[in-house]
Amino acid sequence: MKGITFPAWHGKHYVTLAELLVRLGSFGLDLKWRVEFDEFVDPRCVEMQKRSADAGMDTLTLLSLTTPFLQLIDAEACGSAEGRVMVVLTEVDSSLWAVRAVDERVLSELRRHYLGATDL
C-alpha cells in the first residue's frame, strides 16, 4: 500500500475528513469504515467510534457524521472491502493528512487537489 502526506490546512481552508471521503469518489462508496480517535473533539466522534464497532459503517453513514465542518485531532479512518484494508486516512494533530491506498489512482487524484503532497 502506497501513500502520500499533505498539510491539512491550505491557507485558511481546513481539509476535512468529509472532503477526503468525497474526493475518494466511487472508490470509497462500497467501503466499510472503522474510525479511531486519540482525542474526542466533538460528540460526533463518540458516535463514529461506536458505529465503527463490529463490521464498521458504510461510507454514506460516515460522511453524514463528518459534516458540517468537523476538525479532527489525531484520528484514523480505515476503509475495507471483503476483509481487506483498501484505504487509510490519518489526521495528525489537526495539521497533516497521511493517506495510504491500494489504488494508485486515488493517490494521484489527491495529489492533483492538494498541492505540496509528498510520498510516504
C-alpha positions as CSV (number, residue, x, y, z in Angstrom):
1,M,0.0,0.0,0.0
2,K,1.5,3.3,-1.1
3,G,0.8,6.7,0.5
4,I,1.1,10.4,0.5
5,T,1.0,13.2,3.0
6,F,-0.1,16.8,2.7
7,P,-0.9,19.7,5.0
8,A,-4.4,19.7,6.5
9,W,-4.5,23.5,6.1
10,H,-4.4,25.2,2.7
11,G,-4.4,28.8,3.5
12,K,-7.5,29.3,5.7
13,H,-9.1,26.2,4.3
14,Y,-9.0,23.1,6.5
15,V,-9.3,19.8,4.6
16,T,-11.9,17.8,6.5
17,L,-12.5,14.0,6.6
18,A,-15.7,14.7,4.8
19,E,-13.8,16.4,1.9
20,L,-11.4,13.4,1.7
21,L,-14.3,10.9,1.6
22,V,-15.9,12.9,-1.3
23,R,-12.5,13.0,-3.1
24,L,-12.3,9.2,-3.0
25,G,-15.2,9.1,-5.4
26,S,-16.6,5.8,-6.5
27,F,-13.5,4.0,-5.0
28,G,-14.8,4.8,-1.5
29,L,-18.5,4.2,-1.9
30,D,-18.6,0.5,-1.1
31,L,-16.1,0.5,1.8
32,K,-16.8,-0.3,5.4
33,W,-15.2,2.2,7.8
34,R,-13.6,1.9,11.2
35,V,-12.6,5.2,12.9
36,E,-10.4,5.6,15.9
37,F,-9.6,8.8,17.8
38,D,-6.9,9.8,20.2
39,E,-8.9,12.9,21.1
40,F,-12.6,13.3,21.1
41,V,-13.2,16.9,20.0
42,D,-16.9,16.6,19.2
43,P,-19.9,14.3,20.2
44,R,-19.9,13.0,16.6
45,C,-16.5,11.4,17.3
46,V,-18.1,9.2,20.0
47,E,-20.9,8.2,17.6
48,M,-18.3,7.4,14.8
49,Q,-16.3,5.2,17.1
50,K,-19.5,3.5,18.4
51,R,-20.6,2.8,14.8
52,S,-17.1,1.5,13.9
53,A,-17.5,-1.4,16.3
54,D,-18.1,-4.8,14.8
55,A,-18.5,-4.6,11.0
56,G,-18.0,-0.9,10.7
57,M,-20.1,1.7,9.0
58,D,-20.8,2.4,5.3
59,T,-19.3,5.5,3.6
60,L,-22.5,7.5,3.5
61,T,-23.1,7.0,7.2
62,L,-19.5,8.1,8.0
63,L,-20.0,11.1,5.6
64,S,-23.2,12.1,7.4
65,L,-21.3,12.1,10.7
66,T,-18.4,14.2,9.5
67,T,-20.4,17.2,8.2
68,P,-20.8,20.1,8.7
69,F,-17.2,21.2,9.3
70,L,-15.6,18.8,11.8
71,Q,-11.9,19.4,12.5
72,L,-10.2,16.3,14.0
73,I,-7.2,15.9,16.1
74,D,-5.3,12.6,15.8
75,A,-7.8,10.3,14.1
76,E,-7.6,7.4,11.7
77,A,-10.3,6.1,9.4
78,C,-9.7,2.7,7.7
79,G,-11.9,1.7,4.8
80,S,-12.1,-2.0,4.0
81,A,-13.8,-4.2,1.4
82,E,-14.0,-8.0,1.6
83,G,-11.9,-8.1,4.8
84,R,-9.0,-6.2,3.2
85,V,-8.0,-2.6,4.1
86,M,-8.2,-0.5,0.9
87,V,-7.5,3.0,2.2
88,V,-6.3,4.6,5.5
89,L,-6.9,8.3,6.2
90,T,-4.8,9.5,9.1
91,E,-5.2,13.0,10.5
92,V,-2.2,14.1,12.6
93,D,-2.6,16.8,15.2
94,S,-5.1,18.7,13.0
95,S,-2.2,19.8,10.8
96,L,-1.4,16.9,8.4
97,W,-3.1,14.2,6.5
98,A,-1.5,10.9,5.6
99,V,-3.4,8.8,3.0
100,R,-2.5,5.2,2.1
101,A,-4.4,3.3,-0.6
102,V,-4.1,0.2,-2.6
103,D,-5.2,2.0,-5.7
104,E,-2.6,4.5,-7.1
105,R,-5.4,6.4,-8.9
106,V,-6.8,7.5,-5.5
107,L,-3.4,9.0,-4.6
108,S,-3.0,10.6,-8.0
109,E,-6.4,12.3,-7.6
110,L,-5.4,13.6,-4.2
111,R,-2.1,14.9,-5.4
112,R,-3.9,16.9,-8.1
113,H,-6.2,18.5,-5.5
114,Y,-3.6,19.1,-2.7
115,L,-0.5,20.7,-4.0
116,G,2.5,20.0,-1.9
117,A,1.6,16.3,-1.3
118,T,4.6,14.2,-0.9
119,D,5.1,10.4,-1.0
120,L,5.3,8.5,2.3
